[in-house]
Every structure is written in C-alpha cells, then in structure tokens.
Amino acid sequence: MDIEKDVVYRVKWCKENNVLPYLMRDHSCWKSKHREFYIDLCAYCNQPSIFKKMTFKEFMGKRTNNLERRKSSIKLYTL
C-alpha cells in the first residue's frame, strides 16, 4: 500500500463517515522509513475513544514532546 494515497485516505474516510478503523501492522512496516508514523497512526486509530474525540494533530500534540516526530507524522497525515 502507498502510505500517502491508501492508508491515510482510508483513515480520513473513516473519520468523516463515523467508522472506527483498526490498523494492523505487518512485518514490512518495521523496516519502513515511515515506521514511527505507522506506530503513531495505529495508536490513534486503534483507540476508539481517542479517534472519536481528537484530530490526529491534537493526538500527536499529546502523544509526544519530540517535535521532529510530531511534525513528521502530522506532515505525512496531511499530505
């Protein structure tokens, strides 16, 4: 799957249509250059109470104090 076109698109579609996604990571995500983003996105999507109440940007603001990681994940999500 192409991260920018498929995964993020599907998550955004779920958010807009009040559907709760559940993301599963396979072994390839651990070797990906977007590894941290996959981890952040799964943490966001796989917690229904958080997914329903927050945007991804709000979630990242609470998830980590690492500004580089926060900016990188938000950038990939908003492409």
KOLTIBA-962256 format. One record per residue: residue number from 1; residue in three letters; x, y, z of N, C-alpha, C, CB in turn. Coordinates in steps of 0.1 Angstrom, whole numbers, padded with zeros to 4 digits. Glycine has a CB too. Layout:
! KOLTIBA-962256
  resi  resn     nx     ny     nz    cax    cay    caz     cx     cy     cz    cbx    cby    cbz
   NUM   ALA      X      Y      Z      X      Y      Z      X      Y      Z      X      Y      Z
...
END
This chain:
! KOLTIBA-962256
  resi  resn     nx     ny     nz    cax    cay    caz     cx     cy     cz    cbx    cby    cbz
     1   MET   0008  -0012   0000   0000   0000   0000   0009   0012   0000  -0010   0000   0012
     2   ASP   0004   0022  -0006   0011   0035  -0006   0006   0043   0005   0009   0043  -0020
     3   ILE   0015   0047   0014   0010   0053   0027   0002   0066   0025   0023   0056   0035
     4   GLU   0007   0075   0016   0000   0087   0014  -0013   0086   0007   0009   0097   0006
     5   LYS  -0014   0077  -0002  -0026   0076  -0010  -0036   0066  -0004  -0023   0071  -0024
     6   ASP  -0032   0055   0002  -0041   0045   0006  -0044   0046   0021  -0036   0032   0003
     7   VAL  -0034   0044   0029  -0037   0043   0044  -0043   0056   0049  -0023   0040   0051
     8   VAL  -0037   0067   0047  -0042   0080   0052  -0056   0083   0046  -0032   0091   0049
     9   TYR  -0057   0080   0033  -0070   0083   0027  -0081   0075   0034  -0070   0079   0012
    10   ARG  -0078   0062   0037  -0088   0053   0043  -0091   0058   0058  -0083   0039   0043
    11   VAL  -0081   0062   0065  -0083   0067   0078  -0092   0079   0078  -0070   0069   0086
    12   LYS  -0089   0088   0069  -0097   0101   0068  -0111   0098   0064  -0090   0111   0058
    13   TRP  -0113   0088   0055  -0126   0084   0051  -0134   0079   0063  -0126   0074   0040
    14   CYS  -0128   0071   0071  -0134   0065   0083  -0138   0076   0092  -0125   0055   0090
    15   LYS  -0129   0086   0095  -0132   0097   0104  -0144   0105   0099  -0120   0106   0105
    16   GLU  -0145   0108   0086  -0156   0116   0080  -0169   0109   0080  -0152   0120   0066
    17   ASN  -0168   0095   0080  -0181   0087   0079  -0184   0080   0092  -0179   0077   0068
    18   ASN  -0178   0084   0103  -0180   0079   0116  -0179   0063   0117  -0194   0082   0121
    19   VAL  -0168   0059   0111  -0165   0045   0111  -0152   0043   0119  -0163   0039   0096
    20   LEU  -0151   0033   0127  -0139   0031   0136  -0130   0022   0128  -0143   0026   0149
    21   PRO  -0118   0027   0125  -0108   0018   0118  -0100   0010   0128  -0099   0027   0109
    22   TYR  -0094   0000   0124  -0085  -0008   0132  -0073  -0011   0122  -0091  -0021   0138
    23   LEU  -0062  -0005   0125  -0050  -0007   0117  -0041  -0019   0122  -0042   0005   0115
    24   MET  -0037  -0027   0113  -0028  -0038   0117  -0015  -0036   0109  -0034  -0052   0114
    25   ARG  -0004  -0037   0117   0009  -0036   0110   0014  -0050   0107   0019  -0028   0120
    26   ASP   0020  -0051   0095   0027  -0063   0091   0042  -0061   0093   0023  -0067   0077
    27   HIS   0050  -0071   0090   0064  -0070   0092   0071  -0059   0084   0070  -0083   0089
    28   SER   0065  -0055   0073   0072  -0045   0064   0072  -0031   0070   0065  -0045   0051
    29   CYS   0062  -0029   0079   0062  -0015   0085   0074  -0013   0094   0049  -0013   0092
    30   TRP   0079  -0023   0100   0090  -0022   0109   0103  -0018   0102   0093  -0034   0117
    31   LYS   0104  -0021   0089   0116  -0017   0081   0113  -0004   0073   0120  -0029   0072
    32   SER   0102   0001   0073   0098   0013   0065   0105   0025   0071   0083   0014   0065
    33   LYS   0107   0035   0061   0112   0048   0066   0101   0056   0073   0117   0056   0053
    34   HIS   0089   0051   0072   0078   0057   0079   0074   0050   0092   0066   0059   0070
    35   ARG   0083   0042   0097   0080   0033   0109   0073   0041   0120   0093   0027   0114
    36   GLU   0078   0052   0124   0073   0060   0135   0059   0065   0132   0082   0071   0139
    37   PHE   0057   0069   0119   0043   0073   0115   0033   0062   0117   0043   0079   0101
    38   TYR   0037   0050   0112   0028   0038   0113   0024   0036   0128   0034   0026   0107
    39   ILE   0034   0037   0136   0032   0034   0151   0022   0045   0156   0045   0035   0159
    40   ASP   0024   0058   0153   0016   0069   0157   0002   0067   0152   0022   0082   0153
    41   LEU   0000   0064   0139  -0013   0063   0133  -0021   0051   0138  -0011   0061   0117
    42   CYS  -0014   0040   0141  -0021   0029   0147  -0025   0032   0161  -0011   0016   0147
    43   ALA  -0017   0039   0169  -0021   0043   0182  -0033   0052   0182  -0009   0050   0189
    44   TYR  -0034   0061   0172  -0045   0070   0171  -0058   0062   0167  -0042   0081   0161
    45   CYS  -0057   0054   0157  -0068   0047   0151  -0074   0036   0160  -0065   0042   0138
    46   ASN  -0065   0029   0167  -0069   0017   0174  -0074   0020   0188  -0057   0008   0175
    47   GLN  -0076   0033   0191  -0082   0037   0204  -0095   0045   0201  -0072   0045   0213
    48   PRO  -0106   0038   0200  -0118   0044   0196  -0122   0057   0203  -0130   0035   0197
    49   SER  -0120   0057   0216  -0123   0070   0224  -0115   0082   0219  -0122   0067   0239
    50   ILE  -0102   0079   0216  -0094   0090   0211  -0097   0094   0197  -0079   0086   0212
    51   PHE  -0099   0084   0188  -0102   0086   0174  -0115   0094   0173  -0104   0073   0167
    52   LYS  -0125   0092   0181  -0138   0099   0180  -0137   0113   0185  -0148   0092   0189
    53   LYS  -0128   0116   0194  -0128   0129   0201  -0117   0139   0196  -0126   0127   0215
    54   MET  -0106   0134   0190  -0095   0142   0186  -0092   0141   0171  -0083   0138   0194
    55   THR  -0085   0151   0167  -0079   0151   0153  -0066   0144   0155  -0078   0165   0147
    56   PHE  -0059   0140   0144  -0046   0134   0145  -0036   0144   0150  -0042   0129   0131
    57   LYS  -0038   0156   0146  -0028   0167   0151  -0029   0169   0166  -0031   0180   0144
    58   GLU  -0042   0169   0171  -0044   0170   0186  -0037   0158   0193  -0059   0172   0189
    59   PHE  -0040   0147   0187  -0034   0134   0193  -0019   0135   0194  -0039   0122   0185
    60   MET  -0013   0139   0183   0002   0140   0183   0007   0150   0193   0007   0143   0169
    61   GLY   0000   0161   0195   0004   0171   0205   0004   0165   0219  -0006   0182   0204
    62   LYS  -0004   0155   0222  -0005   0149   0235   0004   0137   0236  -0019   0146   0239
    63   ARG   0007   0131   0224   0014   0118   0224   0029   0119   0227   0012   0111   0211
    64   THR   0035   0130   0221   0050   0131   0222   0054   0145   0224   0056   0124   0210
    65   ASN   0065   0147   0231   0071   0160   0231   0082   0162   0221   0077   0162   0245
    66   ASN   0085   0151   0214   0095   0151   0203   0090   0159   0191   0099   0136   0199
    67   LEU   0094   0171   0190   0088   0180   0179   0091   0175   0165   0094   0194   0180
    68   GLU   0103   0169   0163   0106   0164   0149   0096   0152   0146   0120   0158   0149
    69   ARG   0094   0143   0155   0085   0132   0153   0070   0137   0151   0085   0122   0164
    70   ARG   0066   0147   0159   0053   0152   0158   0051   0159   0144   0050   0163   0169
    71   LYS   0060   0167   0140   0059   0174   0127   0059   0164   0115   0071   0184   0125
    72   SER   0068   0154   0116   0069   0144   0106   0056   0136   0104   0081   0135   0109
    73   SER   0050   0132   0115   0038   0124   0115   0026   0132   0110   0035   0118   0128
    74   ILE   0026   0144   0114   0015   0153   0110   0016   0157   0095   0014   0166   0118
    75   LYS   0028   0159   0091   0031   0161   0077   0026   0150   0068   0045   0164   0074
    76   LEU   0030   0138   0072   0025   0126   0064   0010   0124   0064   0032   0113   0069
    77   TYR   0004   0127   0075  -0011   0126   0076  -0018   0137   0068  -0015   0127   0091
    78   THR  -0012   0148   0066  -0019   0159   0059  -0016   0160   0045  -0016   0172   0066
    79   LEU  -0007   0151   0040  -0004   0152   0025  -0016   0149   0017   0007   0142   0022
END
